[in-house]
Amino acid sequence: MLKVLITGAYGQLGCCIRDVAPLCKESITFVYTDFLELDITNYEKTNVYFKENEFDYCINCAAYTAVDKAEEEIDKAFSINAEGVKHLAESCLAYDVILIHVSTDFVFDGLKLGVYTEKDKPNPINTYGASKLKGEQYVQDMLDKYFIVRTSWVYSEYGQNFVKTMLRLSNERDEINVVSDQVGSPTYAGDLANFLVSLVFNKSKDFGLYHYSNLGEISWCEFAAEIFKQANNTSININSIKSKAYPTPAIRPKNSCMSKELTQQTFKLEIPYWTDSLSKVLVKLIGGTNLI
Ligand SMILES: NC(=O)c1ccc[n+]([C@@H]2O[C@H](COP(=O)([O-])OP(=O)(O)OC[C@H]3O[C@@H](n4cnc5c(N)ncnc54)[C@H](OP(=O)(O)O)[C@@H]3O)[C@@H](O)[C@H]2O)c1
């Protein structure tokens, strides 16, 4: 039986891993922790926790994800996304644990024409991206047995995310402004959870850096339009706006599109198309009745 530590287990991704877990209950035991049980910024406690538990894998879902707030809380963002990850890497090294770490499209500056591959040089343009890149670097410098999986535009039936915000706003407003000059790929956290757990289940030894999001590339404006279309909400009007008309504390990359080719080929993976995954989540959020 493999023993797997899930950190940040009450976040979107952690909750989705809990949903996937029963499928492999014969071969994997999951231990769920969040901030209260295991604060990854506390080196001593992290080390002791690893020492006492004899994990085979750690899937790190713990992160500071408040992209705009990170511009004010720089130390906190780095403490969790960089130093916290370093503590996990140190414990993984000490107790021979395979680390599966989740990172972000925000490590890129978004200036590339075309999709980003794993070979492209990161160049973050905000604090969140810089803190996540530092976390990646610690893992790569310290470990041989790791997976770093960069993902983008994560949503799910849990927590706060773009899909849930759009559904809420559609009940409150007649029109909404959404940016159309930032493009990327949405990721259903449930699909990502399936992929991460499959790395454990299949005992993959293809360690390294990979990209994972749903297939298809769109703007936030197109994402909003599809949410309203699938939710059969015809009363809300979407105004497509440019990023400069919606200034935010953190600058966002214009292009967040990442190639999934390496991931698909290495793991013989069929990644769901974004509109199909969106349908699955909308059924969970609003049931089947409103959906077209
Ligand atoms: N959300 C996105 O759009 C997005 C995009 C690209 C990449 N990612 C990456 O995907 C991963 C999962 O994201 P997510 O959306 O599931 O994030 P999330 O919902 O914000 O979950 C993160 C979890 O980590 C916990 N946490 C924070 N500080 C911690 C600490 N010191 N020790 C232990 N746990 C701590 C949080 O607890 P509190 O809630 O109490 O703080 C939360 O439960 C992250 O690595 C993130 O950077 C996310």
PDBQT file of the ligand as one rigid body, heavy atoms in Angstrom, charges set to zero:
ROOT
HETATM    1  N1  LIG A 301      -6.308  28.670  -8.747  1.00  0.00    +0.000 N 
HETATM    2  C1  LIG A 301      -5.729  28.886  -9.939  1.00  0.00    +0.000 C 
HETATM    3  O1  LIG A 301      -6.305  29.500 -10.838  1.00  0.00    +0.000 OA
HETATM    4  C2  LIG A 301      -4.340  28.334 -10.207  1.00  0.00    +0.000 A 
HETATM    5  C3  LIG A 301      -3.734  28.622 -11.443  1.00  0.00    +0.000 A 
HETATM    6  C4  LIG A 301      -2.463  28.091 -11.695  1.00  0.00    +0.000 A 
HETATM    7  C5  LIG A 301      -1.839  27.294 -10.742  1.00  0.00    +0.000 A 
HETATM    8  N2  LIG A 301      -2.447  27.056  -9.556  1.00  0.00    +0.000 N 
HETATM    9  C6  LIG A 301      -1.745  26.240  -8.573  1.00  0.00    +0.000 C 
HETATM   10  O2  LIG A 301      -2.508  25.070  -8.361  1.00  0.00    +0.000 OA
HETATM   11  C7  LIG A 301      -2.329  24.624  -7.010  1.00  0.00    +0.000 C 
HETATM   12  C8  LIG A 301      -3.668  24.391  -6.362  1.00  0.00    +0.000 C 
HETATM   13  O3  LIG A 301      -4.414  25.602  -6.426  1.00  0.00    +0.000 OA
HETATM   14  P1  LIG A 301      -5.855  25.732  -5.755  1.00  0.00    +0.000 P 
HETATM   15  O4  LIG A 301      -6.684  26.575  -6.658  1.00  0.00    +0.000 OA
HETATM   16  O5  LIG A 301      -6.328  24.407  -5.304  1.00  0.00    +0.000 OA
HETATM   17  O6  LIG A 301      -5.435  26.616  -4.481  1.00  0.00    +0.000 OA
HETATM   18  P2  LIG A 301      -6.319  26.969  -3.212  1.00  0.00    +0.000 P 
HETATM   19  O7  LIG A 301      -7.746  26.595  -3.441  1.00  0.00    +0.000 OA
HETATM   20  O8  LIG A 301      -5.982  28.385  -2.841  1.00  0.00    +0.000 OA
HETATM   21  O9  LIG A 301      -5.743  25.971  -2.097  1.00  0.00    +0.000 OA
HETATM   22  C9  LIG A 301      -4.504  26.158  -1.492  1.00  0.00    +0.000 C 
HETATM   23  C10 LIG A 301      -4.591  25.537  -0.114  1.00  0.00    +0.000 C 
HETATM   24  O10 LIG A 301      -3.322  25.681   0.540  1.00  0.00    +0.000 OA
HETATM   25  C11 LIG A 301      -3.577  26.068   1.876  1.00  0.00    +0.000 C 
HETATM   26  N3  LIG A 301      -2.409  26.711   2.486  1.00  0.00    +0.000 N 
HETATM   27  C12 LIG A 301      -2.044  28.008   2.448  1.00  0.00    +0.000 A 
HETATM   28  N4  LIG A 301      -0.927  28.198   3.164  1.00  0.00    +0.000 NA
HETATM   29  C13 LIG A 301      -0.572  26.984   3.665  1.00  0.00    +0.000 A 
HETATM   30  C14 LIG A 301       0.479  26.534   4.489  1.00  0.00    +0.000 A 
HETATM   31  N5  LIG A 301       1.405  27.387   4.953  1.00  0.00    +0.000 N 
HETATM   32  N6  LIG A 301       0.551  25.223   4.811  1.00  0.00    +0.000 NA
HETATM   33  C15 LIG A 301      -0.380  24.358   4.366  1.00  0.00    +0.000 A 
HETATM   34  N7  LIG A 301      -1.422  24.723   3.589  1.00  0.00    +0.000 NA
HETATM   35  C16 LIG A 301      -1.512  26.031   3.231  1.00  0.00    +0.000 A 
HETATM   36  C17 LIG A 301      -4.745  27.011   1.758  1.00  0.00    +0.000 C 
HETATM   37  O11 LIG A 301      -5.342  27.233   3.021  1.00  0.00    +0.000 OA
HETATM   38  P3  LIG A 301      -6.104  28.646   3.258  1.00  0.00    +0.000 P 
HETATM   39  O12 LIG A 301      -7.228  28.681   2.279  1.00  0.00    +0.000 OA
HETATM   40  O13 LIG A 301      -6.515  28.541   4.680  1.00  0.00    +0.000 OA
HETATM   41  O14 LIG A 301      -5.070  29.710   3.004  1.00  0.00    +0.000 OA
HETATM   42  C18 LIG A 301      -5.621  26.228   0.789  1.00  0.00    +0.000 C 
HETATM   43  O15 LIG A 301      -6.410  25.264   1.466  1.00  0.00    +0.000 OA
HETATM   44  C19 LIG A 301      -1.465  25.689  -6.330  1.00  0.00    +0.000 C 
HETATM   45  O16 LIG A 301      -0.137  25.275  -6.353  1.00  0.00    +0.000 OA
HETATM   46  C20 LIG A 301      -1.614  26.897  -7.220  1.00  0.00    +0.000 C 
HETATM   47  O17 LIG A 301      -0.498  27.751  -7.149  1.00  0.00    +0.000 OA
HETATM   48  C21 LIG A 301      -3.692  27.541  -9.274  1.00  0.00    +0.000 A 
ENDROOT
TORSDOF 0
